[in-house]
Amino acid sequence: MQVLIKRDDLLHPSDDLCFCGNKWRKLKYNLIQAKAAGYQQLLTFGGAYSNHIAALASAGKLFGFSTVGIIRGEEHLPLNPTLQHAHEQGMHIHYMSRSEFRRKQEAEVLRQLEERFGPAYVLPEGGTNASALQGVEELVAELRAQTVIDERACVAVSCGTGGTMAGIILGMAGQGQVMGFPALKGDFMAGEVEQLLAGEGTKWDNWTIQADYHFGGYAKHKPELVKFMVDFSQQYGVKLDPIYTSKLFYGVFDLIEKGAFEVGTKVIVVHTGGLQGIRGWEERFGTGGSPL
Ligand SMILES: Cc1ncc(COP(=O)(O)O)c(C=O)c1O
């Protein structure tokens, strides 16, 4: 069998590593649409360490939009590295109570935000929508152009909202397999992906969710995950992030060891970036064993 890495972590339009990987894929058509519709401002939602918040702030600065980030919970000063970055890109940071944040899709909450900040192209938390899926499909088109997609291909990807995985499933159009590795605990991911696919009017079944590699839940870790991340970086010269891609690669390697892949399978692991999260992670858990 072969293991290939799709290095989307190297996909960034500037030196700014916050706008790379699946963020570039997911934002591309959203930014095009926002420009075409005449919006000058982008507004989105996220947690205080969100890769999506960091990416949208960078994207806004790069392409001339002002940005508003609605952050779950209270303000903590000094700003953590993610929010400091967002602030430096000019993002207006607004904190929302956890209870209101849960209602952020409701028309009344959105109306109040518009009243306060003015008209804005609104992206959901994590940036997952139909335009995001369209951008991710291009990742598969590149793999096809590199002739690595055939019936033996198995594309492995990390899941948060499931949008990146859904875009890959659409791009694969029934060929090969897709495996999703949730970074969060819980059994909701398959339902999320199904719903995203249904929204595109399609229902492929060549995909599975590998739910055993969340290491306790979102942003949780265990010593063996940190060791894996550090060893991986030293052995292959590829840095992983502690929240998403380290869990993904750990899971793929574990499944290989367990003989879960058929002989001849071509495993294509998508490195979705997320390296900006390392600094915030170090801030919370210390630099011992850090991949940086
Ligand atoms: C680096 C990285 N990889 C993977 C994911 C998961 O993407 P999705 O939310 O589309 O499932 C995210 C964000 O959510 C991410 O930041």
The ligand as an SDF file (V2000), in Angstrom:
LIG
                    3D

 16 16  0  0  0  0  0  0  0  0999 V2000
   -6.8990   22.5310   10.2260 C   0  0  0  0  0  0  0  0  0  0  0  0
   -8.2840   22.0460   10.1230 C   0  0  0  0  0  0  0  0  0  0  0  0
   -8.5100   20.8250    9.6400 N   0  0  0  0  0  0  0  0  0  0  0  0
   -9.7500   20.3250    9.5400 C   0  0  0  0  0  0  0  0  0  0  0  0
  -10.8450   21.0550    9.9330 C   0  0  0  0  0  0  0  0  0  0  0  0
  -12.1930   20.4510    9.8030 C   0  0  0  0  0  0  0  0  0  0  0  0
  -12.8860   21.0540    8.7580 O   0  0  0  0  0  0  0  0  0  0  0  0
  -14.4580   20.9890    8.6710 P   0  0  0  0  0  0  0  0  0  0  0  0
  -15.0160   21.9420    9.6760 O   0  0  0  0  0  0  0  0  0  0  0  0
  -14.7490   21.4110    7.2780 O   0  0  0  0  0  0  0  0  0  0  0  0
  -14.8670   19.5910    8.9650 O   0  0  0  0  0  0  0  0  0  0  0  0
  -10.6630   22.3560   10.4330 C   0  0  0  0  0  0  0  0  0  0  0  0
  -11.7430   23.2580   10.8560 C   0  0  0  0  0  0  0  0  0  0  0  0
  -12.7640   23.0910   11.2530 O   0  0  0  0  0  0  0  0  0  0  0  0
   -9.3520   22.8500   10.5510 C   0  0  0  0  0  0  0  0  0  0  0  0
   -9.1260   24.0890   11.0240 O   0  0  0  0  0  0  0  0  0  0  0  0
  1  2  1  0
  2  3  1  0
  2 15  2  0
  3  4  2  0
  4  5  1  0
  5  6  1  0
  5 12  2  0
  6  7  1  0
  7  8  1  0
  8  9  2  0
  8 10  1  0
  8 11  1  0
 12 13  1  0
 12 15  1  0
 13 14  2  0
 15 16  1  0
M  END
$$$$
